[in-house]
């Protein structure tokens, strides 16, 4: 798994697993060796340069288009 959030984020790590429907995404969140599967709404930030944020609503600052090459685990 690879955390998709900004490297300096607060809270658990998160990896997007797929789409449940248009308004729901399936994510796995973890902190240490504790894992949880959660259904979250997609981020509603306006698309920038035609690229919508691929993270969930309420994520820590830093939209996916701002950190395309900054992966951490």
N, C-alpha and C positions, 0 to 999 in steps of 0.2 A: 504494500500500500504506500501511497505517496500523499502527504498532506497537500491539499490544494490552496490552503490559506497562506497569507503573507507570513514570512519567516518569523516576524516578531509578534505574532498574534497572541491574544489572551485566550484562555480556555482550551478545550480539547482540540486535537487535530481532526481533520475531516477529509474524506475521500468520496467523491461522487460515484455511485454505482450504476445509476440509470434513472430513466423517467418512468414514473408510475402512470401519470397522465399529464395533461397540459399544465396543471396547477400543482403538481406534486412530484418531488424528486426523492429518490432513495439514496441515503448517505450512510456511511459508517463513520462514527466518531470514536476516538480513543484517547486515553490519557494513561500512559504507561502500558500495563497489560490488561486494562479494562476497556472492552469494546461494546458499542451499542449501535444497533441499526435504527435509524430514525427517518421519518418522512418529513420533508421540509418543503416550503414554498420556494420557488425560484426567486432570485434577486430581481427587483423591478427597476433597477437603475436604467436610465435611458442608454441606448446603445451608443457607443462611441466609434466613429469610423466604420459603422455598419456591423460592429462586433458587440453583441450583448454580453453582459456578465454571466458567466456560467456557474457562479456560486449561489448559495441559498440566501433568502431574505434575512436581513439582520446580521450578516457576517461582519467580522471586524473590518475596519477600513482597508482599502486596497481591493479594487475590482480585478477580475481575472485578466482583462486586457492590459492592466498596469503591471502585471507580473508574469507574463507568459513564460519567461525563461528562468524564473526564480523558484524552483521546486525544492522542497525540504521534506524530511520524513520524521 
